[in-house]
């Protein structure tokens, strides 16, 4: 199997909203983004599928070494995703440190099950989502360097949406990504989340999380230079779909994330992708 075919198969099984915006892109950029997504997915699986944290850490260390081969130009990576990534790195001048930061973020999940405040959480989000946004922007192309700031902020917005959606699922694994200082601010005990027993105070906490995520989307869109809006259209489609998901959570009642996980059905994702591709995503 060709490395690119492996990446395509990896992405097809994910069902993620990440890829919905890339359907309309030229083949070279769509393939590059497919490879980037497969890289992120493999790293995420390396952490989630290992019950032994030390084993997961060893696996991530192997990924660092194999990623080095995608950049050194003298040896071939062992993993098919990194083999495909080596071609993407050359074609789109992707920085090694941004790809390494994704590994760093995954490693944080091995020893961080709580975050003290929003600054701590933002640092994690930068590593697992902000740099991904920057890499996507590089593949899509830009003229103004501020577009990287837009992409990083949009990545934060998407990750905050994921955190809100997955509160219940994460709690069942003993994880709470909502900042501890904010739990205290809203008088919500960690056990309230871990035991999936929503309270009026928890509802207020989640309304605060949704409002901040909405503002982060607005901040991102305000940072995007008009001259790069067309080039970044695919990223905007993805942002629009995630924002629609956030609105579904808000409409349903954000406190309900403790009980079940809300997703947008694939047919609606396709309709939204077409809408945002044709008419844009603005707030």
ZAZAZA-999000 format. One record per residue (C-alpha): residue number from 1; x, y, z. Coordinates in pm, 1 decimal. Layout:
BEGIN
nr / u / v / w
NUM / X / Y / Z
...
***
This chain:
BEGIN
nr / u / v / w
1 / 0.0 / 0.0 / 0.0
2 / 131.4 / 343.8 / -89.3
3 / 190.1 / 578.3 / 207.8
4 / -74.1 / 821.6 / 77.7
5 / -328.5 / 540.9 / 45.5
6 / -259.7 / 443.2 / 406.2
7 / -328.2 / 804.3 / 513.3
8 / -649.3 / 814.6 / 311.0
9 / -772.2 / 494.4 / 474.3
10 / -684.1 / 630.6 / 818.5
11 / -886.7 / 946.1 / 760.4
12 / -1188.2 / 770.3 / 607.2
13 / -1249.1 / 574.1 / 926.5
14 / -1238.8 / 878.9 / 1154.1
15 / -1573.2 / 1048.6 / 1080.2
16 / -1414.3 / 1375.9 / 1191.7
17 / -1539.8 / 1724.6 / 1102.9
18 / -1173.0 / 1810.2 / 1045.2
19 / -1185.5 / 1692.1 / 684.4
20 / -1524.8 / 1823.9 / 577.1
21 / -1390.8 / 2157.0 / 456.8
22 / -1123.0 / 2008.1 / 233.5
23 / -1348.0 / 1828.3 / -14.5
24 / -1336.5 / 2115.9 / -263.9
25 / -958.3 / 2166.4 / -263.4
26 / -714.8 / 2081.8 / -544.0
27 / -576.7 / 1729.1 / -512.1
28 / -228.2 / 1827.9 / -391.9
29 / -355.2 / 2036.4 / -100.8
30 / -629.0 / 1788.3 / -12.5
31 / -371.6 / 1508.0 / -2.7
32 / -135.9 / 1717.9 / 211.5
33 / -411.1 / 1788.6 / 463.4
34 / -508.1 / 1421.1 / 462.2
35 / -149.4 / 1332.5 / 554.2
36 / -142.8 / 1595.6 / 829.1
37 / -468.1 / 1462.9 / 973.0
38 / -339.1 / 1103.4 / 959.9
39 / -26.5 / 1215.1 / 1148.6
40 / -239.6 / 1373.6 / 1423.2
41 / -470.1 / 1071.2 / 1434.6
42 / -182.6 / 824.6 / 1471.6
43 / -35.9 / 1024.1 / 1760.3
44 / -373.8 / 1053.0 / 1930.0
45 / -427.9 / 678.2 / 1896.8
46 / -80.3 / 610.4 / 2035.4
47 / -185.3 / 781.3 / 2357.9
48 / -548.7 / 668.6 / 2378.1
49 / -483.2 / 303.4 / 2293.2
50 / -206.7 / 252.4 / 2552.4
51 / -325.3 / 177.8 / 2904.7
52 / 34.2 / 195.6 / 3026.9
53 / 155.8 / 556.7 / 3026.2
54 / 521.7 / 455.4 / 3009.5
55 / 455.2 / 247.4 / 2698.5
56 / 272.0 / 541.7 / 2539.2
57 / 566.9 / 768.1 / 2620.7
58 / 802.9 / 521.3 / 2454.3
59 / 580.1 / 508.8 / 2145.7
60 / 579.4 / 889.7 / 2121.1
61 / 959.5 / 892.4 / 2154.9
62 / 972.3 / 652.9 / 1858.0
63 / 748.9 / 892.4 / 1661.1
64 / 993.1 / 1177.2 / 1733.6
65 / 1280.1 / 973.6 / 1593.9
66 / 1083.4 / 867.7 / 1288.0
67 / 971.8 / 1227.4 / 1227.5
68 / 1340.6 / 1328.1 / 1225.7
69 / 1387.0 / 1104.9 / 920.8
70 / 1119.3 / 1299.9 / 734.6
71 / 1343.9 / 1606.4 / 760.3
72 / 1703.2 / 1482.3 / 742.7
73 / 1689.0 / 1391.6 / 373.2
74 / 1924.8 / 1094.8 / 414.2
75 / 1700.0 / 819.6 / 553.7
76 / 1345.7 / 699.4 / 492.7
77 / 1091.6 / 707.2 / 777.2
78 / 961.5 / 367.6 / 885.7
79 / 596.7 / 463.5 / 930.2
80 / 391.6 / 519.0 / 612.3
81 / 240.9 / 838.1 / 755.0
82 / 586.3 / 986.9 / 805.9
83 / 688.4 / 864.3 / 460.5
84 / 396.8 / 1060.0 / 314.5
85 / 469.6 / 1352.4 / 546.5
86 / 826.8 / 1378.0 / 417.0
87 / 688.1 / 1471.7 / 75.4
88 / 439.0 / 1720.6 / 223.7
89 / 710.8 / 1885.8 / 433.6
90 / 916.4 / 1952.3 / 121.3
91 / 623.5 / 2067.2 / -91.1
92 / 482.7 / 2313.1 / 161.8
93 / 789.2 / 2403.5 / 375.0
94 / 634.1 / 2286.6 / 700.0
95 / 843.7 / 2368.6 / 1009.7
96 / 968.7 / 2074.7 / 1211.2
97 / 910.3 / 2247.8 / 1545.8
98 / 535.9 / 2280.1 / 1479.0
99 / 503.4 / 1910.3 / 1400.7
100 / 711.0 / 1826.6 / 1709.2
101 / 481.8 / 2042.1 / 1919.6
102 / 188.9 / 1817.2 / 1827.4
103 / 382.3 / 1525.9 / 1978.8
104 / 457.5 / 1741.8 / 2284.8
105 / 86.5 / 1811.4 / 2326.0
106 / -3.7 / 1443.0 / 2304.3
107 / 260.9 / 1370.8 / 2566.0
108 / 99.0 / 1623.0 / 2800.1
109 / -207.8 / 1396.9 / 2806.0
110 / 5.8 / 1128.9 / 2971.5
111 / 71.4 / 1335.5 / 3284.5
112 / -189.8 / 1614.5 / 3283.4
113 / -542.9 / 1522.3 / 3385.0
114 / -615.9 / 1867.7 / 3529.1
115 / -529.8 / 2228.5 / 3431.7
116 / -505.2 / 2495.3 / 3698.6
117 / -622.9 / 2792.9 / 3496.1
118 / -706.1 / 2900.1 / 3142.8
119 / -347.0 / 3001.1 / 3066.6
120 / -235.2 / 2644.8 / 3136.3
121 / -515.9 / 2509.3 / 2919.7
122 / -428.8 / 2749.6 / 2636.4
123 / -72.2 / 2617.0 / 2632.5
124 / -203.4 / 2263.3 / 2587.4
125 / -449.0 / 2380.7 / 2318.9
126 / -169.1 / 2555.9 / 2132.2
127 / 26.7 / 2232.7 / 2109.9
128 / -256.3 / 2003.6 / 2002.7
129 / -461.8 / 2249.1 / 1794.7
130 / -298.9 / 2590.4 / 1751.2
131 / 3.7 / 2453.2 / 1567.3
132 / -226.0 / 2232.7 / 1359.6
133 / -409.7 / 2547.4 / 1255.0
134 / -79.9 / 2707.9 / 1156.9
135 / 21.5 / 2402.4 / 954.0
136 / -313.2 / 2402.0 / 773.6
137 / -270.0 / 2771.2 / 691.3
138 / 75.4 / 2700.1 / 547.8
139 / -65.0 / 2426.4 / 323.8
140 / -356.7 / 2644.1 / 209.0
141 / -126.1 / 2939.8 / 144.4
142 / -116.3 / 3300.9 / 264.6
143 / 28.9 / 3639.6 / 178.0
144 / 5.2 / 3812.2 / 517.3
145 / 186.9 / 3658.5 / 816.6
146 / -104.5 / 3760.2 / 1040.8
147 / -294.3 / 3473.3 / 881.3
148 / -88.6 / 3238.8 / 1100.1
149 / -224.5 / 3418.6 / 1408.5
150 / -576.7 / 3377.3 / 1272.2
151 / -518.1 / 3005.5 / 1213.7
152 / -370.7 / 2955.0 / 1559.8
153 / -667.9 / 3130.6 / 1721.6
154 / -914.7 / 2932.4 / 1511.8
155 / -738.2 / 2615.3 / 1624.8
156 / -794.1 / 2725.8 / 1984.9
157 / -1163.8 / 2784.9 / 1913.7
158 / -1199.7 / 2437.7 / 1764.0
159 / -1021.0 / 2275.6 / 2056.6
160 / -1236.2 / 2461.8 / 2310.6
161 / -1540.7 / 2330.0 / 2122.3
162 / -1402.4 / 1977.0 / 2145.0
163 / -1337.4 / 2017.2 / 2517.2
164 / -1693.9 / 2137.5 / 2576.6
165 / -1842.8 / 1855.6 / 2370.3
166 / -1629.0 / 1587.3 / 2538.3
167 / -1666.8 / 1686.3 / 2906.3
168 / -1865.6 / 1373.2 / 2988.8
169 / -1650.8 / 1139.1 / 2781.5
170 / -1329.2 / 1279.3 / 2931.4
171 / -1473.9 / 1253.8 / 3284.0
172 / -1534.9 / 883.0 / 3232.6
173 / -1159.0 / 851.3 / 3171.8
174 / -1084.1 / 1054.3 / 3485.3
175 / -994.0 / 1369.3 / 3291.3
176 / -1119.5 / 1724.1 / 3341.1
177 / -993.9 / 1980.2 / 3090.7
178 / -1204.8 / 2265.3 / 3228.7
179 / -970.3 / 2484.5 / 3436.6
180 / -980.6 / 2412.0 / 3809.6
181 / -986.0 / 2784.4 / 3891.1
182 / -1309.0 / 2818.0 / 3694.1
183 / -1466.9 / 2521.2 / 3870.0
184 / -1395.3 / 2702.8 / 4195.4
185 / -1526.5 / 3030.3 / 4051.7
186 / -1861.6 / 2867.1 / 3973.4
187 / -1869.5 / 2652.5 / 4288.2
188 / -1850.6 / 2324.8 / 4095.4
189 / -1675.0 / 2034.0 / 4264.4
190 / -1463.7 / 1807.1 / 4045.2
191 / -1673.2 / 1515.0 / 4170.1
192 / -1980.5 / 1676.5 / 4013.9
193 / -1820.4 / 1626.4 / 3674.9
194 / -1662.1 / 1288.3 / 3745.1
195 / -1993.9 / 1148.0 / 3870.8
196 / -2193.1 / 1305.9 / 3583.1
197 / -2438.2 / 1482.9 / 3814.4
198 / -2509.8 / 1825.2 / 3659.2
199 / -2616.0 / 2108.2 / 3887.4
200 / -2735.8 / 2464.6 / 3825.2
201 / -2382.7 / 2585.0 / 3903.0
202 / -2241.8 / 2342.6 / 3646.3
203 / -2487.1 / 2481.4 / 3389.2
204 / -2350.9 / 2831.8 / 3459.6
205 / -1993.2 / 2704.7 / 3425.6
206 / -2071.7 / 2552.0 / 3087.7
207 / -2252.2 / 2864.7 / 2966.4
208 / -1931.4 / 3053.4 / 3048.3
209 / -1725.9 / 2800.4 / 2849.0
210 / -1955.5 / 2833.1 / 2546.6
211 / -1946.8 / 3213.5 / 2558.2
212 / -1565.7 / 3215.4 / 2566.0
213 / -1546.6 / 2971.7 / 2275.9
214 / -1785.8 / 3190.9 / 2074.1
215 / -1566.1 / 3492.0 / 2143.6
216 / -1259.5 / 3297.5 / 2033.9
217 / -1422.7 / 3228.9 / 1695.6
218 / -1493.3 / 3601.9 / 1662.2
219 / -1133.6 / 3684.6 / 1757.9
220 / -1003.1 / 3442.7 / 1495.2
221 / -1218.6 / 3582.7 / 1215.1
222 / -1117.3 / 3937.5 / 1306.6
223 / -751.3 / 3840.2 / 1268.5
224 / -787.7 / 3698.7 / 915.6
225 / -659.1 / 3948.7 / 656.5
226 / -912.5 / 4002.4 / 380.3
227 / -652.7 / 3929.3 / 113.1
228 / -608.3 / 3573.7 / 246.8
229 / -974.8 / 3492.6 / 300.1
230 / -1009.3 / 3313.5 / -34.6
231 / -694.7 / 3103.6 / 16.0
232 / -805.4 / 3008.5 / 365.3
233 / -1159.7 / 2919.5 / 260.7
234 / -1123.4 / 2550.5 / 345.3
235 / -1017.9 / 2633.5 / 701.9
236 / -1312.5 / 2868.7 / 732.3
237 / -1545.8 / 2588.2 / 624.5
238 / -1405.9 / 2370.6 / 900.9
239 / -1444.7 / 2659.6 / 1147.9
240 / -1805.3 / 2710.2 / 1040.5
241 / -1889.3 / 2343.6 / 1096.5
242 / -1735.7 / 2344.1 / 1443.5
243 / -1916.0 / 2668.5 / 1527.0
244 / -2242.7 / 2504.1 / 1419.2
245 / -2160.7 / 2217.0 / 1656.2
246 / -2104.5 / 2466.1 / 1937.9
247 / -2444.3 / 2620.4 / 1868.3
248 / -2607.0 / 2275.1 / 1878.4
249 / -2451.3 / 2216.0 / 2221.3
250 / -2570.5 / 2557.1 / 2339.3
251 / -2923.1 / 2501.0 / 2209.6
252 / -2943.3 / 2156.0 / 2366.9
253 / -2816.7 / 2288.9 / 2700.4
254 / -2441.3 / 2274.2 / 2753.6
255 / -2487.8 / 2104.6 / 3091.2
256 / -2607.9 / 1796.9 / 2900.8
257 / -2254.3 / 1724.0 / 2777.7
258 / -2217.9 / 1524.1 / 3098.5
259 / -2489.1 / 1285.0 / 2979.7
260 / -2417.6 / 1242.3 / 2608.7
261 / -2199.3 / 1359.8 / 2322.0
262 / -2351.2 / 1577.9 / 2051.3
263 / -2236.9 / 1534.3 / 1692.4
264 / -2348.8 / 1677.3 / 1359.7
265 / -2469.4 / 1399.6 / 1124.5
266 / -2259.5 / 1353.3 / 810.8
267 / -2534.5 / 1467.8 / 565.8
268 / -2566.1 / 1796.4 / 756.3
269 / -2187.3 / 1837.4 / 763.9
270 / -2186.2 / 1810.7 / 385.7
271 / -2464.4 / 2068.9 / 353.3
272 / -2282.5 / 2304.5 / 591.1
273 / -1954.0 / 2257.8 / 405.9
274 / -2119.0 / 2349.4 / 77.4
275 / -2290.8 / 2649.9 / 233.8
276 / -1971.4 / 2789.6 / 387.6
277 / -1770.2 / 2718.1 / 72.7
278 / -2017.9 / 2911.7 / -143.5
279 / -2114.4 / 3191.5 / 94.0
280 / -1830.6 / 3206.1 / 348.3
281 / -1826.1 / 3190.5 / 726.3
282 / -1860.0 / 3520.0 / 909.0
283 / -1995.8 / 3619.8 / 1250.2
***
